[in-house]
Amino acid sequence: MPGELPPVKKLAQMEPGQEADVFVLMTSKEQLHTRDGKPYFKVGFRDSTREIVFPIWGDSPWAEACREHWTPGQYYKVRAVYRETSFGPQLDIRKIRPVVESDRQQGFDPLMCFPHTRQDPGAMWEELSRLAQEGIEDAALRSLIGKILEDYKEQMLIIPAAKWHHHAYVGGWLEHTLQVTRHCLYLAQQYRAAYPDLQPPVDVGLTVAGAILHDLGKLREIRLAPAGIQYTPEGELVGHVLLGRDMLREAAAECPVPPETLLRLEHIIISHQREPDWGAPKPPMTPEAFLVHYADDLDAKF
């Protein structure tokens, strides 16, 4: 109908020739020159579904605005027609402006401009909480882990697991931690049954707790910013291993566990990367720490 606004779409939903409004993050702007020496800009925009990098030629009606005003790290509302060209996918821009607060009424959220886990974060958190309740028999330890899960739930639902190595997307920390915990629960139960004479026996609950907490420090080590996944000052200067140990101690001050339990749990956290070159102050020296290390290493490399 005349005057009807185009739909709000994700970049990956746009069909060739279709006009739509999209909320995007400008990821790059680079000034280059053609073979004839004419200046142009190569710009990049992304949302959670894809990134499109394309040229803004010197004779484009957007050339001056691009040069003077478009800023990488800025969120934009763009009205454009999607094109497939010899230069690759392009947005034929009709309108563009920085995002404003009222755009939230149309569904804008900064998180929509980052890659996401394919899993439901809420469902993953619920399963992780259930594994803690069912897999940890010791009441004090179960309460401690439950407190940590509740206290940091909001961050756990969105934080990536890493800046680039693995699970580097919204919800990646939770996806990775859940998978490690699943593996650890299974392996701890299997090895406890296979080696009943081992003293002390494999502690299933401690293994599950260590799996849940092994990367806890990443909640303070990394953050989502318009420029992408970045390290916090604490992350740069201290690192997630020691940050996680500190966060555990903070929680244990309010929800105490026996000193030996706390010590063994701290050991799992500080040893889970095994090698000093990988950031581990100590190598794994208990069965539970070995299980968490290998489950973590497997999932990070899979």
HUBEL-V155601 format. One record per pair of residues at least 12 apart in sequence whose C-alpha atoms are under 8 Angstrom apart, sorted by the first residue. I is the first residue (numbers start at 1). GAP is how many residues later the second one is. Records with the same first field share a line. If there is no record, write none. Layout:
I=GAP + GAP
This chain:
6=13 + 14 + 15
7=13 + 14
8=12 + 13 + 14 + 98
9=12 + 13
10=12 + 13 + 37 + 38 + 39
11=35 + 36 + 38 + 39 + 40
12=37 + 38
14=68
15=67
16=65 + 66 + 67 + 68
17=64 + 65 + 66
18=63 + 64
19=60 + 61 + 62 + 63
20=59 + 60 + 61
21=56 + 57 + 58 + 59
22=55 + 56 + 57 + 58
23=24 + 52 + 53 + 54 + 55 + 76 + 85 + 90
24=21 + 22 + 23 + 51 + 52 + 53 + 54 + 89
25=20 + 21 + 22 + 47 + 48 + 49 + 50 + 51 + 88 + 201
26=17 + 18 + 19 + 20 + 45 + 46 + 47 + 48 + 49 + 50
27=16 + 17 + 18 + 19 + 45 + 46 + 200
28=14 + 15 + 16 + 17 + 44 + 45
29=12 + 13 + 14 + 15 + 42 + 43
30=12 + 13
38=20
39=18 + 19
40=15 + 16 + 17 + 18 + 23
41=14 + 15 + 16 + 17 + 22 + 25 + 26
42=12 + 13 + 14
43=12 + 13
46=67 + 68
47=65 + 66 + 67 + 68
48=63 + 64 + 65 + 66 + 67 + 68
49=65 + 66
50=65
52=37 + 38 + 39
53=36 + 37
54=33 + 34 + 35 + 36 + 37
72=155
73=153 + 154
74=24 + 152
75=23 + 24 + 35 + 151
76=20 + 21 + 22 + 23
77=19 + 20 + 21 + 22
78=15 + 16 + 17 + 18 + 19
79=14 + 15 + 16 + 17
80=12 + 13 + 14 + 15
81=12 + 13
111=59
114=55 + 56 + 114
115=54 + 55
116=53 + 54 + 55 + 56
117=52 + 53 + 54 + 55 + 58
119=56
121=36 + 37 + 50 + 53 + 54
122=35
124=50 + 51 + 54
125=28 + 31 + 32 + 49 + 53
127=51
128=50 + 53 + 84
129=17 + 20
131=50 + 51 + 77
132=13 + 14 + 76 + 77
133=13
135=50 + 69 + 70 + 73
136=68 + 69 + 70 + 72 + 73
137=68
138=67
140=115 + 116 + 117
141=65 + 68 + 116
143=112
144=107 + 108 + 111 + 112 + 113
145=64
147=104 + 108
148=103
155=64
156=15 + 17 + 18 + 63
157=13 + 14 + 17
158=12 + 13 + 14 + 15 + 16
159=12 + 13 + 14 + 15 + 60 + 63 + 64 + 65
160=12 + 13 + 14 + 62 + 69
161=12 + 13 + 15 + 57
162=56 + 60 + 67
163=59 + 66 + 67 + 68
165=135
166=134 + 135
167=133
168=61
173=42
176=123 + 124
177=34 + 35 + 38
178=34
179=120
180=31 + 32 + 112 + 115 + 116 + 119
181=27 + 30 + 31
183=112
184=23 + 24 + 27 + 107 + 108 + 111
185=19 + 22 + 23
187=104
188=14 + 15 + 16 + 19 + 100 + 103
189=15
192=12
202=85 + 86
203=85
204=84
206=55 + 59 + 82
207=81 + 82 + 84 + 85
209=56
210=55 + 58 + 59 + 78 + 79 + 82
211=81
213=31 + 56
214=27 + 30 + 54 + 55 + 56 + 58 + 78
215=25 + 26 + 29 + 54
216=24 + 27 + 28 + 31
217=22 + 23 + 24 + 25 + 26 + 27 + 28 + 30
218=17 + 21 + 22 + 25 + 26
220=12 + 14 + 15 + 20 + 23
221=12 + 13 + 14 + 15 + 18 + 19 + 22
222=13
241=28 + 29 + 38 + 39
242=28
244=25
245=21 + 24 + 25
248=18
267=15 + 17 + 22
268=16 + 20 + 21 + 24
270=12
271=12 + 13 + 18 + 22
272=12 + 17 + 18 + 20 + 21 + 24
273=20 + 24
274=19
